[in-house]
C-alpha cells in the first residue's frame, strides 16, 4: 500500500517527535554526569567536560558504589541462574509431559496470580521470615526472593519457547527409547538454548532493576545499585553529578539488552498476559 | 507443524505402545523432580508468606530489644483499617485515580500515535524501537531519579525552561494540588512508548485488504477507525489494557523516589502505605492486615478481568 506523501511526513514527524520527548529528558539528566556541580546548579548550557563524578562515585572513600555494582551483579547472576534452570525444567514438563491436570492448573494459576500481585504485599512477610532465621541482609535472602519474583515470567516465556519445538522430534526420541529425562537433556535443552538466552537476559534485567525487594531485604553490605541511587536522591545535599553518573552506569545492562535483544523485550514483558 | 499447543496429554508418547515398568517409574520420577524446585520456591516464598501475613494480621506485634512480643487481638487490625484509618483509604483512592487516569491517557496517546504512524513508513525503525524501549528496560528507580531532578524546584529543567518564558517556578512535587498530577505525568511518560509499540505491532498485523476495502467503501477516515480498525484491534487493546492496569497497581518505585506519598497524603498509594506501616512504623500486625486486604482485592479484580477477557475471546471465536 502506498502512502500519500502527506501522511508519510505526518508519520515521521509524530514518531521522531515522540522519540525526542523520550530521549531529551534522559540525555539532559545523563549529561549531568559529565559536568561540574557548579555548572549543573547554575544550569549552564555550555560547560566544561569532566570525569570527576565517575572518579568520586567509584573510587572515593565515602562511596560504596563499586561494591553496590558488584552486589547487583552477584545477586543478578545467581538469581538468574536459579530461575533459568528451574523454569526451563518445569516448562518442559508442563508443556510436553503428562502432568496431572490439577497440578498444572494449580502451579500455572498460582504463578500467574503471583506475577500480577504487587510485590510490596509480600516483602513484609519476607523480611520477617528471613529475619527470624537470621538471614536478613544476606545475599541468600535477596537471591532467593529475586528468583521467585522472576520465576513466573521466565516460566511463561520458556513454555512458549518449548511449545514451539517440533513435536515429531521429541516423539522420535521417545520411540528410540529415551526416557523423559533424556529427552529433556539431549533434545529439548539444546534446542531451546536461544530461548534460554532471551529469558536469561530479561531475568537479569529485572533482578538488576528491582527496587522494592532490595530496599527491604539488603543491608549495607549487600545493597544493590537501585537502592544506592535512591539513597543519593534523598540526601539533604544532593550530589547531582555523582547521582547522574550512577544512573548512567545503572542503565548499561538495559542499553546492552536493547542493542542485542530488542525482539525479546516485549515478548518477555507480556509473558503470561497472552494465552 | 502444530501450533504451540497448551495441553498435550500423551502427546509425545503417542507412538509408544508399552514400556517396561521400571522405565515408567523413572519417567514419573522425572516429572516430580523437574517440577519440585518450582513448586518448592512457590510454596516457601509465596504461599507461606500469604498464610504468614494472614496469621500476623490477627496479632499486635511489639518490638522490644530485638525480640518481638505477640499479642492476639482478633479482628482489631481489620476493624481499625476499615473504621478509623484515613491514610490507607486516601492511598486506595489515589491508586484508583492513578490507574484510571494514567492508563487511559497511555492508551489514547499510544493508539492515536500508532494510527498516525500506521504502516511505519518511517526511517530508522530499529533505532526508534530502541528509543521507545528505553524507558521500560531501565530500572524504574532511574525514571524516578530523572524526573525528580527535572521537576526539582530550584535547579530542575522544567522550571528552567519555564523561567525562560518568564513563568514559574512551579513546585511540581511539593504542591499538594499538582503532586499527584506530576506523578501521573511521569507514569504516562514512562509507559506510553510501550503501549505505542504494542498498538503499532497490532495495527501492522491487521489484514490490509479489509482496511483497503473499507477505504474503497468511501467511508470517512473516522468511520474506518471506528467500525473497522477498532473492532479488529480489540484483542490487542484488551491485552495491553489489562497489562497496564495490573502494573499500575504495583506502582511503588517512582512514588517512593518522587514524593514518598507526600505532601500530606497527596500522592499516597496503597503500596507505599504498606511499606510505611511495615518498615517505618514497625506495625507488623496492622501492615499484614493491609497486605491481606490488598492481596484479596487485587486478586478479585484480576480473576474477574481474566474471566471477562476469556468469555470475550470465546464469544469472538464462536462468531468467526
Interface residues (C-beta under 8 A of the other chain):
Chain A: X1 X3 X7 X8 X10 X11 X12 X14 X15 X16 X18 X19 X21 X22 X23 X25 X26 X28 X29 X32 X40 X41 X43 X85 X86 X87 X89 X90 X92 X93 X94 X95 X96 X97 X98 X99 X101 X103 X104 X107 X110 X111 X113 X114 X116 X117 X118 X119 X120 X121 X122 X123 X124 X125 X126 X127 X128 X129 X144 X145 X147 X148 X151 X155 X160 X163 X164 X166 X167 X170 X171 X174 X175 X179 X180 X181 X183 X184 X205 X208 X209 X210 X211 X212 X215 X216 X225 X226 X229 X230 X232 X233 X234 X240 X243 X244 X247 X250 X251 X254 X257 X258 X259 X262 X265 X266 X269 X270 X273 X274 X275
Chain B: X1 X2 X4 X5 X6 X7 X8 X9 X10 X11 X12 X13 X14 X15 X16 X23 X26 X27 X30 X31 X33 X34 X35 X37 X38 X39 X41 X42 X45 X46 X47 X48 X49 X50 X52 X53 X56 X113 X116 X117 X118 X119 X120 X121 X122 X123 X126 X128 X129 X130 X131 X132 X133 X134 X135 X136 X137 X138 X139 X140 X141 X142 X144 X145 X146 X147 X148 X149 X150 X155 X157 X160 X189 X193 X194 X196 X197 X198 X201 X208 X212 X239 X242 X243 X246 X249 X250 X252 X253 X256 X257 X270 X271 X272 X274 X275 X278 X279 X284 X287 X288 X291 X294 X295 X298 X299 X302 X303 X310 X313
